[in-house]
Amino acid sequence: MLLKMISLDWRSMKIYQIRGLFIPLYILLFGLYMPLIVFPMSVFVFLSFSVNPFAVEEKGELNYLYLTLPVSRRMIVTGRYLLSLIMMALGFICAAILMPIANIFSTSKWYVGVKGYFLLISACYLLYAVLNLCMFPILFKIGYQKGKFLGFYFPVVFSTILVFIFNMISTLPGNETLMFDIIMWATENIVLVGIISIIAATLLMFISYSLSLLLYSKREF
C-alpha cells in the first residue's frame, strides 16, 4: 500500500512532470558559471519539485479522497517523505552526471576527487534535511497555499540571520581568520565532516518526519 501511495502522489503531479524534464538543463546553466554549485542546486530544485503533490492535493482537494481510502495518515506522510527522498536521490544522480559536463565548458574548473564527492553529497544531504524541516511540517499543517511562503522563504531568512551572526562573530578580536580556519579544518578532516553531516541530516529528517506526522494527524479537513 505504501508503494501505491508513492505512485498516487507521483501520478497526481502529472502536469508538473513535463517541467521536470527541463530541470537538468536549468541546473547545467548554473553549473556553467560554477560547477561546484551543481550539487546544492540539484538538491534544492528536486526538493522543490517534490512539494508539487501538496499543490495538486490542495487544488483538487485530494485530502478528502486520500482519507476515504484504506490508508492511515501516517502512511500518507510516509509516502510523501519517501517520494521526496527518491527525488533527492535523483538530484544526486543528476548532479553527478552534470558536474563533469559543466567542468568541461566552464572557465572555473573543480576536480574534487572521491573524498570531495563524498563531502559534497553529505553536505547537500544536510542542506536537503534543513530545507525539508523548514518546508514539509508547515505544508502538512496548513497546506500549500498558506504554507508555501513560510516554507520557501523561511530558509532564506534563517540563512541570512545565520550569515549575519557568523559575520559578527568573525569580526570579533582574534576571530579574523575564523572562516579560513574552518575551511582548513574541513579540508583536513573531510571524512569526519562528511560523517557528522550525514548523522546531523538523518537526525533532522527524523525530527521533520515526526513533526509532520504529529501536525498532520491533528489537522482537520
Salt bridges, closest charged atoms under 4 A:
ASP9 OD2 - ARG80 NE 2.99
GLU57 OE2 - ARG80 NH2 2.92
